[in-house]
């Protein structure tokens, strides 16, 4: 180490600008450390900025006020029945202990503004210990104008979360917009949104400044960095860790403006670089096959943090239920070769009048189940019947009311999607089957059986609409089952969906202090991990909304605290 020329020295070096990285940077700075955050891309926010933004923080300060008093025993029971042995008890306890304290810390200092969901069932509401709300929080709407000229530095949200070329909307907004001609309240809500957006664009903003979902969460944290004058570098990928003779991580090599700079980190380095969803080789080794390029994560998330940590002696976690957090994804391929991915998370699958079938033309899943469970069912079906891709199928009424993937509701133009092969349209089920390459008689039989039960509000085959979570995502105005309605006459529509992901769950093994562990299970001095670079505290299970960002924030905060106060 004596031969290294240090170009810069700080107390803490943070690699990555998602929720985990920014939480670590803010916390370390608040605790008195000199901090530098480096980001590989030219935008702040990582996958957080393009996410739904939910945070699963059981026992948070708003739980009781949201109408869902909770207890540690109840939460623990739920984790035992969903995560179980896929993650260690020590890490689960550390998360449940630190999560509420992290939230109090960041909220009290003005870094976060969140609201607990009054109605938001855990994903397995029929299992012991489940809650119907209170555990998941959402970032409150954020005014992007507060970022000033740095607004363009924030990573833009997914186009699928915007309308009119840049106006962010959530589920409530969409419902109002779709009912604007039938309700004065909905019309007024929609007009306020449109007026705000029009003013933003007239003032020269490249998109709307009313930020929601994960974009609001990233913006809140970024605003905190700016308010505290925490130093950050963009276009500055880290590519190697430096260790001293004892094995302690003491800094990193970072590229900036065409030069390699050696950054000394007196207290340590936090790796929060987003996991490996776009590391083709590692994904091929780790994911079940087929493992195509179907991730919703930023394409820059290529496993840098995990590779550097391994080179410094860290070990990957060994036990997990799944190596990634799954979501069905449809893909639009343009003539110039670009691919646009759409995640079918919570909007279309649970609504009444849609079914999913495999390559044999048969249903294989409760369409209203969680996105993670949907993909696991896809893969199970594929073991015996071609199910990758699978097909989401609906009728004209459904697509006009709810849309289907990139085909927007409300009568919006969709012929271009048909012409590009993303959306398949046919006058009859038999013709649709022919265009999809599946047996016509099987598809017709599947729809006939589904329709007969749906007319009665039942789904004895797969239980669509059978849980509180299913019904939460359905149409509350449709009875007797908000998730079930027959497919009426043609024309019919379909999109292909693939087993995509929203991030990896298999990361570097860590302890309750967010310290990276070596192959013997001992902490590596000076090296911390957070976010998807850390082995999932849920073990690759997906028990509730917000179980990726909640732990990312929590262990980023834990790392910042340990950097500042542990003996080094």
Helices and strands as residue ranges (DSSP letters): E 8-15, H 19-30, E 35-38, G 46-50, E 55-56, H 72-82, G 84-86, H 89-108, E 114-116, E 136-139, E 142-143, G 144-153, G 159-161, E 162-163, E 167-168, H 171-178, H 184-202, E 210-211, H 213-227, E 231-233, E 238-243, E 249-256, E 259-271, H 280-286, H 304-311, E 324-333, E 339-343, E 354-357, H 371-382, E 390-395, H 396-402, H 415-419, E 424-426, H 429-436, H 440-454, H 468-473, E 492-504, E 515-517, E 523-529, G 531-533, H 549-565
